[in-house]
Every structure is written in structure tokens, then in C-alpha cells.
Amino acid sequence: MTTTTLTLIGVAIWVFGYFVISGYLQKVYFKYKPGRKVPAVELRDDVDFYPANPLMLFGDHWASIAGGAPLAGGATGAMWGYLPAFLYITVGNVFLGSPHDYATMHISMRRRGDTIGAMIAGLVSKRAGKMGVFLGWCSIAAFCATFLTALGKLFEATPQLTLPTLAFTFCGVVMGFMIYRFGWSVFAATVFGLVVVCIFIVLGLHYPIKLPFYAWFAIFTAYPVISASIPAWVLVEPRNWLNFCFMCVGATVLLIGCVAGNLPIQLPTVIVQGMNGPLWPMLFLTISCGALTGMHAFWTTGYTSRRVPDEKFVRRIGYGRFGFGGEVLEGLTAFVALASAAVLTLAVYTEHIRKGWIFILQNGYAEIAGNVFTFIAHEHWLVWGGLLGSIFMITTLESGARNMRIFSMELYTMMTQKPIAPSNAPAKWGAASFSLLATAALALSGAWFYIWVLFPALSSLLALMSFMTVIIWLKLVSRPVGYWWFALLFTTCVVAVPGAAYLSYTYVVKEMYHLCWIPAVAIVLVIFFFVDFWKRYSTMTKEEIKAATAAEDA
């Protein structure tokens, strides 16, 4: 097996998903209605609700969901051989992950931009809504904690990244005002941002700025608090769009290297017993984003759905059509990391993975790209691979912090019945600060791998909640539910519950008692969620169904 063959097989699977599966889902389950007023227009507040430029929104959405998580999963999942990870990233993406994102975004659009927590509370039960929001906050905290550690180590080891990173942030603010206040076109603002960042990439190579690990750790703890508490158009959306442009370049370079380089795959095909446990269920505890990610429901609903300018973009952003598709492209992101790992020998892979997954991406990327683009020095490819990984992680930290801020405020409202106004600045800053401080404490509490796997465990349990919510909504509006029962049962029996149970056992064996209770409690919460779901599903009246169907078809 070579990188060329593996890449072409993967592309064929994703093309099938683009043109067959997403079309089937729209035709049978999620029918687009031209002219329907969208939440971005109906509830516009120019903070969370506003009709965004669709191209920028797509870039922001993909950059947010396809941040460091798919890279971490693709690089880490390779420890059980390249084939199991490849199959889950491609087949799992097409049949589980992309349908999940498409469904949750569509239903949120139909429910005035509700978050997944509000959707669960309204469609299943208020108790279930509280459980969903709590698990969502915990899952995001887990992967953000991993990225705080990875970013600190990466910037300490690669000081050439300092100036380009500062340029990304500066350009994000300037581009936001250019587009949304001064009327510049997206193209003109993007050219400005690309030129400035490219200049600072070159300057960074010549003038590296070195800071110790804990200085970077503190910076990346404080920065997301700021970005989460100000309007998205000021920094997050334009910066993520700029990141998206560089991420596309980085992924394209690697794919060209994979196809043209035709490098041999050096990792074993399958490793039944890896260094951190058995293939099943540990594979599902290392790969989430890029395959199936229940946590994405918090991006597709409370984040992206509130800025979609027209319903026709839901399928393109949520699943994929004619070259678009956030979750399908996220699978491609995970493949980038998997390919970077697969070209390394098992000995080299093992050496790097012990330090952190980002070093797998950095070194494997340099190996693939440097083999084809030989006119660029190997050490420069190492810096570029590190920059690519850093911008992926920073976008995830930004959007993760914003969602944790929203969840904290939403959970407070659910528990106290006291709504918090969106304009309440102290509440926003307080919720964001609490979330990032708790994330930093988690990051400092243990080894990166055992914090990372907490995220896929919780995320797959969240996917169960999403699938149950989709089933309830489809029954309400008189649509078939068969596909979603398959997704729910497969995820329950193969992915989510076995993975979380094994992780809790692993924490006990490793004497990580401060973490072992989290997946165990999450399983208990999901059991209660199943009870509420079944009660709601079996007691739905004909009058409810008739009224909901009429409203949907109006």
C-alpha cells in the first residue's frame, strides 16, 4: 500500500458521500423550502445572529469543527495500524458523522436557531436538555485541555511560529471591520490578510521569539476568553476564514504529496494490541472528529445555524454538495494526520507519539511534502507543519471557548429559570473565564493522551443524544426514521457505551481517580436520557404530529 492508493480510495468514498448519501438525506428526511425566513434574519442581533457571508461562514464552520481534534485523532488512532483508522475516518464519516451534522443543523434552523440543549429540552424533556448541555461542556473542556498542552509544547519547541500567529490575530480583527463595517469584499480583505500573514511567516523564520511552556500555556488560556466574549464578526469569523485559506493550502500540499510522492505506507496494517490498549474499543476513544462527533451538534446548532443566510446552504455546510461540506472535509483533515503518521516507521511513530500527537503531524508532513517539493528545505517544512497544526488548534480553542460560554449560561438558565440577556457582558466574560480556568486545571492534571481520550468518549455519548433528538423530530413531522434507528443502535452498541465503559476501567487501572468518574457518570446520564426519549417517543399524540407536520409543511 502507498499514499497514492490510500488517498484515491478515500477520495472515492467521500465523493460517494457527497453525491449519493447527502442527496438521499435531503430528499427523504430534510426538505429544503426556498424563501423560508431563517433565524439569522428573524432574530438578528449582530452578535450571535446575523446573515453571514456564506463563503466565510463555511470557512469559519469548517475551521471550527476541523480544528485540532481531527488532526489529533488521525495521528493518535494510527497506533492501531493505518487500516482501522482509515475505515472509520472514511466510512464512518460518510454514514454517521456527516448525516449527524446535517440533521442537527437542519432541525436547529427549523427551531429558530436553537442550541442542541434547547432542542433536546423542547423535543425530549427538560431533564434531558440539562444532561446534554452538561456533557457538551465537559467534552469540549477535554479537547481544549489537550490543545492547551500541545500548543504550549509546540510554541516552546518552534519559536518561529510566534510572529505568524500574532499576524493571524491582527488580521482577523482588521478583516472583520473591513468586511462588516467598511464594505470591503471578502476577496479584497482576504488578499490583505494572506499577504500580511505570509510576510510574517518569513519574518518568523528569521526572527524567532522564544517563550517557556508555561508562558504560552497562560497566553492560550487567556486569549480564548477574549475571543469568546466579543462579537464573532470582530475576530473569530474572519480569523477562522483566514485560517481556512491556509488550512486548504496545507491540506492540498499534503494531498499532492500523497498522490505524486507515492510513498510506501510503513505503519503496520492492523495492530490488535497497541501501546495504550486493544484495538476495540480504544480506536473509538482516539478518533472522533473526522468520523462521528456528537459534540459537533453544539457547532451546527448554537454556532453556525444562527448565521446561515439561506436554507439552501445547510446541506452544503452540514454534509456536502458540489465541493462543499464541513464534516466531509473534516474527514479529509483527519486523513491528513493519518497519512502523516502512516509514512513513518513504527519505531519513529512511537518515539514521537510519546511527546505528543502534534509532533507526528509535524514530522510526517515534512516527510511527505519534502519528498515532492524538494526545493523547500526540510526544516522549513517542519515549521510549516507546526504552523498548520497550531492554526487548527487555535481555531478550535476559540470556537470551543465560545460554545462553553454559551453552555454555561444556558445551563444556569435551565437550572434557575432565570434567563441571561445576550447583552449581559459580565455574565459572558464570567462564563468564558470560568470555562477556560477549569480547562487549564484539567490540562495540568494528567498525561495528554488520557485527557484526550475523554473527549471521544463523551462525544460519542453525545451523538446518541443527537440521534434520539433527530428521531423525535422526524416522527413529529411525519418523516421516516429507519436510517436514524440504525445510526442510534450501531453507535450505542459498538462505539459509545463500550468505549466509555472501557475508559472508566482504564482510569481506575492507571490510578487516575480524578477522571474515572466522568465517563461512568456520562453512561448513567445517557441511560436516563434513553428513558426520557422512549417515554416521549411512545406517548406522542396524533394531534401533536398533525400540528407539527402542518407547521413544517406550511
Solvent accessible surface area in square Angstrom, and as a share of the most:
residue,aa,sasa,rsa
1,M,108,0.48
2,T,35,0.20
3,T,1,0.01
4,T,26,0.15
5,T,60,0.35
6,L,3,0.01
7,T,5,0.03
8,L,102,0.51
9,I,76,0.39
10,G,1,0.01
11,V,63,0.36
12,A,61,0.47
13,I,39,0.20
14,W,12,0.04
15,V,65,0.37
16,F,90,0.37
17,G,0,0.00
18,Y,26,0.10
19,F,112,0.47
20,V,72,0.42
21,I,15,0.07
22,S,0,0.00
23,G,22,0.21
24,Y,97,0.37
25,L,0,0.00
26,Q,36,0.16
27,K,163,0.69
28,V,39,0.22
29,Y,5,0.02
30,F,1,0.00
31,K,101,0.43
32,Y,74,0.28
33,K,74,0.31
34,P,95,0.60
35,G,77,0.74
36,R,65,0.24
37,K,129,0.55
38,V,7,0.04
39,P,3,0.02
40,A,0,0.00
41,V,76,0.44
42,E,80,0.36
43,L,53,0.26
44,R,140,0.51
45,D,60,0.31
46,D,57,0.29
47,V,36,0.21
48,D,22,0.11
49,F,27,0.11
50,Y,5,0.02
51,P,41,0.26
52,A,3,0.02
53,N,52,0.27
54,P,45,0.28
55,L,83,0.41
56,M,0,0.00
57,L,0,0.00
58,F,9,0.04
59,G,0,0.00
60,D,0,0.00
61,H,0,0.00
62,W,5,0.02
63,A,0,0.00
64,S,1,0.01
65,I,4,0.02
66,A,0,0.00
67,G,0,0.00
68,G,0,0.00
69,A,1,0.01
70,P,0,0.00
71,L,0,0.00
72,A,0,0.00
73,G,0,0.00
74,G,0,0.00
75,A,0,0.00
76,T,0,0.00
77,G,0,0.00
78,A,0,0.00
79,M,3,0.01
80,W,0,0.00
81,G,0,0.00
82,Y,15,0.06
83,L,60,0.30
84,P,17,0.11
85,A,0,0.00
86,F,6,0.03
87,L,82,0.41
88,Y,19,0.07
89,I,0,0.00
90,T,0,0.00
91,V,64,0.37
92,G,7,0.07
93,N,0,0.00
94,V,0,0.00
95,F,69,0.29
96,L,7,0.04
97,G,0,0.00
98,S,0,0.00
99,P,1,0.01
100,H,1,0.01
101,D,1,0.00
102,Y,4,0.02
103,A,0,0.00
104,T,1,0.01
105,M,0,0.00
106,H,10,0.04
107,I,0,0.00
108,S,0,0.00
109,M,10,0.04
110,R,38,0.14
111,R,70,0.25
112,R,128,0.47
113,G,1,0.01
114,D,37,0.19
115,T,4,0.02
116,I,4,0.02
117,G,0,0.00
118,A,32,0.24
119,M,0,0.00
120,I,2,0.01
121,A,26,0.20
122,G,46,0.44
123,L,3,0.01
124,V,11,0.06
125,S,30,0.19
126,K,148,0.63
127,R,110,0.40
128,A,0,0.00
129,G,0,0.00
130,K,65,0.28
131,M,15,0.07
132,G,0,0.00
133,V,1,0.00
134,F,73,0.30
135,L,3,0.01
136,G,0,0.00
137,W,42,0.15
138,C,19,0.11
139,S,0,0.00
140,I,0,0.00
141,A,5,0.04
142,A,0,0.00
143,F,0,0.00
144,C,1,0.00
145,A,0,0.00
146,T,3,0.02
147,F,0,0.00
148,L,0,0.00
149,T,21,0.12
150,A,9,0.07
151,L,0,0.00
152,G,0,0.00
153,K,72,0.30
154,L,0,0.00
155,F,0,0.00
156,E,62,0.28
157,A,65,0.51
158,T,9,0.05
159,P,21,0.13
160,Q,47,0.21
161,L,0,0.00
162,T,7,0.04
163,L,28,0.14
164,P,3,0.02
165,T,14,0.08
166,L,107,0.53
167,A,4,0.03
168,F,0,0.00
169,T,37,0.21
170,F,117,0.49
171,C,0,0.00
172,G,0,0.00
173,V,56,0.32
174,V,38,0.22
175,M,0,0.00
176,G,0,0.00
177,F,77,0.32
178,M,18,0.08
179,I,22,0.11
180,Y,52,0.20
181,R,128,0.47
182,F,141,0.59
183,G,65,0.63
184,W,118,0.41
185,S,64,0.41
186,V,21,0.12
187,F,157,0.66
188,A,38,0.29
189,A,0,0.00
190,T,12,0.07
191,V,64,0.37
192,F,59,0.25
193,G,0,0.00
194,L,56,0.28
195,V,79,0.45
196,V,25,0.15
197,V,0,0.00
198,C,63,0.38
199,I,91,0.46
200,F,67,0.28
201,I,30,0.15
202,V,82,0.47
203,L,65,0.32
204,G,1,0.01
205,L,54,0.27
206,H,126,0.56
207,Y,139,0.53
208,P,66,0.41
209,I,71,0.36
210,K,133,0.56
211,L,61,0.30
212,P,86,0.54
213,F,31,0.13
214,Y,147,0.56
215,A,34,0.27
216,W,14,0.05
217,F,13,0.05
218,A,59,0.46
219,I,76,0.38
220,F,7,0.03
221,T,15,0.09
222,A,56,0.43
223,Y,35,0.13
224,P,0,0.00
225,V,19,0.11
226,I,84,0.43
227,S,0,0.00
228,A,0,0.00
229,S,5,0.04
230,I,39,0.20
231,P,37,0.23
232,A,3,0.02
233,W,21,0.07
234,V,23,0.13
235,L,6,0.03
236,V,0,0.00
237,E,0,0.00
238,P,0,0.00
239,R,1,0.00
240,N,0,0.00
241,W,18,0.06
242,L,0,0.00
243,N,0,0.00
244,F,19,0.08
245,C,22,0.13
246,F,10,0.04
247,M,0,0.00
248,C,46,0.27
249,V,81,0.46
250,G,0,0.00
251,A,9,0.07
252,T,69,0.40
253,V,25,0.14
254,L,0,0.00
255,L,34,0.17
256,I,79,0.40
257,G,0,0.00
258,C,0,0.00
259,V,60,0.34
260,A,69,0.53
261,G,17,0.16
262,N,80,0.41
263,L,26,0.13
264,P,81,0.51
265,I,22,0.11
266,Q,92,0.41
267,L,5,0.03
268,P,48,0.30
269,T,62,0.36
270,V,65,0.38
271,I,34,0.17
272,V,109,0.63
273,Q,120,0.53
274,G,12,0.12
275,M,75,0.34
276,N,35,0.18
277,G,11,0.11
278,P,34,0.21
279,L,40,0.20
280,W,136,0.48
281,P,8,0.05
282,M,1,0.00
283,L,12,0.06
284,F,27,0.11
285,L,2,0.01
286,T,0,0.00
287,I,2,0.01
288,S,3,0.02
289,C,1,0.00
290,G,0,0.00
291,A,0,0.00
292,L,3,0.01
293,T,0,0.00
294,G,0,0.00
295,M,4,0.02
296,H,0,0.00
297,A,1,0.01
298,F,3,0.01
299,W,1,0.00
300,T,0,0.00
301,T,0,0.00
302,G,5,0.05
303,Y,7,0.03
304,T,0,0.00
305,S,0,0.00
306,R,35,0.13
307,R,4,0.01
308,V,0,0.00
309,P,35,0.22
310,D,42,0.22
311,E,11,0.05
312,K,87,0.37
313,F,34,0.14
314,V,4,0.02
315,R,33,0.12
316,R,63,0.23
317,I,3,0.02
318,G,0,0.00
319,Y,0,0.00
320,G,0,0.00
321,R,74,0.27
322,F,123,0.51
323,G,52,0.50
324,F,66,0.27
325,G,0,0.00
326,G,0,0.00
327,E,0,0.00
328,V,3,0.02
329,L,31,0.15
330,E,0,0.00
331,G,0,0.00
332,L,29,0.14
333,T,3,0.02
334,A,0,0.00
335,F,1,0.01
336,V,3,0.02
337,A,0,0.00
338,L,0,0.00
339,A,1,0.01
340,S,0,0.00
341,A,0,0.00
342,A,0,0.00
343,V,4,0.02
344,L,14,0.07
345,T,54,0.32
346,L,74,0.37
347,A,78,0.61
348,V,54,0.31
349,Y,0,0.00
350,T,30,0.17
351,E,107,0.48
352,H,23,0.10
353,I,6,0.03
354,R,167,0.61
355,K,96,0.41
356,G,7,0.06
357,W,2,0.01
358,I,1,0.01
359,F,24,0.10
360,I,0,0.00
361,L,0,0.00
362,Q,14,0.06
363,N,37,0.19
364,G,0,0.00
365,Y,0,0.00
366,A,0,0.00
367,E,82,0.37
368,I,0,0.00
369,A,0,0.00
370,G,18,0.17
371,N,71,0.36
372,V,47,0.27
373,F,43,0.18
374,T,106,0.61
375,F,164,0.68
376,I,60,0.30
377,A,41,0.32
378,H,94,0.42
379,E,102,0.46
380,H,81,0.36
381,W,14,0.05
382,L,45,0.22
383,V,16,0.09
384,W,37,0.13
385,G,0,0.00
386,G,0,0.00
387,L,2,0.01
388,L,2,0.01
389,G,0,0.00
390,S,0,0.00
391,I,2,0.01
392,F,5,0.02
393,M,0,0.00
394,I,2,0.01
395,T,0,0.00
396,T,4,0.02
397,L,1,0.01
398,E,0,0.00
399,S,0,0.00
400,G,0,0.00
401,A,0,0.00
402,R,3,0.01
403,N,1,0.00
404,M,0,0.00
405,R,10,0.04
406,I,18,0.09
407,F,3,0.01
408,S,25,0.16
409,M,21,0.09
410,E,30,0.13
411,L,44,0.22
412,Y,105,0.40
413,T,40,0.23
414,M,27,0.12
415,M,123,0.55
416,T,52,0.30
417,Q,126,0.56
418,K,129,0.55
419,P,113,0.71
420,I,43,0.22
421,A,53,0.41
422,P,91,0.57
423,S,97,0.63
424,N,59,0.30
425,A,47,0.36
426,P,107,0.67
427,A,24,0.19
428,K,19,0.08
429,W,98,0.34
430,G,39,0.38
431,A,15,0.11
432,A,0,0.00
433,S,39,0.25
434,F,127,0.53
435,S,0,0.00
436,L,1,0.00
437,L,120,0.60
438,A,34,0.27
439,T,0,0.00
440,A,11,0.08
441,A,66,0.51
442,L,32,0.16
443,A,7,0.05
444,L,104,0.52
445,S,46,0.29
446,G,32,0.30
447,A,57,0.44
448,W,31,0.11
449,F,11,0.04
450,Y,26,0.10
451,I,2,0.01
452,W,0,0.00
453,V,0,0.00
454,L,3,0.01
455,F,0,0.00
456,P,1,0.01
457,A,1,0.01
458,L,0,0.00
459,S,0,0.00
460,S,6,0.04
461,L,0,0.00
462,L,5,0.03
463,A,0,0.00
464,L,0,0.00
465,M,1,0.01
466,S,2,0.01
467,F,1,0.00
468,M,0,0.00
469,T,0,0.00
470,V,2,0.01
471,I,0,0.00
472,I,0,0.00
473,W,10,0.03
474,L,0,0.00
475,K,54,0.23
476,L,18,0.09
477,V,7,0.04
478,S,68,0.44
479,R,27,0.10
480,P,71,0.45
481,V,26,0.15
482,G,49,0.47
483,Y,37,0.14
484,W,0,0.00
485,W,62,0.22
486,F,103,0.43
487,A,1,0.01
488,L,0,0.00
489,L,98,0.49
490,F,77,0.32
491,T,0,0.00
492,T,23,0.13
493,C,88,0.53
494,V,47,0.27
495,V,3,0.02
496,A,0,0.00
497,V,51,0.29
498,P,30,0.19
499,G,2,0.02
500,A,0,0.00
501,A,48,0.37
502,Y,58,0.22
503,L,1,0.00
504,S,18,0.12
505,Y,132,0.50
506,T,14,0.08
507,Y,0,0.00
508,V,73,0.42
509,V,87,0.50
510,K,102,0.43
511,E,121,0.54
512,M,23,0.10
513,Y,128,0.49
514,H,85,0.38
515,L,2,0.01
516,C,23,0.14
517,W,125,0.44
518,I,26,0.13
519,P,0,0.00
520,A,43,0.33
521,V,58,0.33
522,A,0,0.00
523,I,29,0.15
524,V,74,0.42
525,L,33,0.16
526,V,3,0.02
527,I,101,0.51
528,F,90,0.38
529,F,0,0.00
530,F,56,0.23
531,V,85,0.49
532,D,15,0.08
533,F,3,0.01
534,W,137,0.48
535,K,140,0.59
536,R,48,0.18
537,Y,38,0.14
538,S,67,0.43
539,T,83,0.48
540,M,19,0.08
541,T,63,0.37
542,K,173,0.73
543,E,128,0.57
544,E,62,0.28
545,I,38,0.19
546,K,158,0.67
547,A,66,0.51
548,A,28,0.22
549,T,27,0.15
550,A,62,0.48
551,A,69,0.54
552,E,15,0.07
553,D,90,0.47
554,A,83,0.64
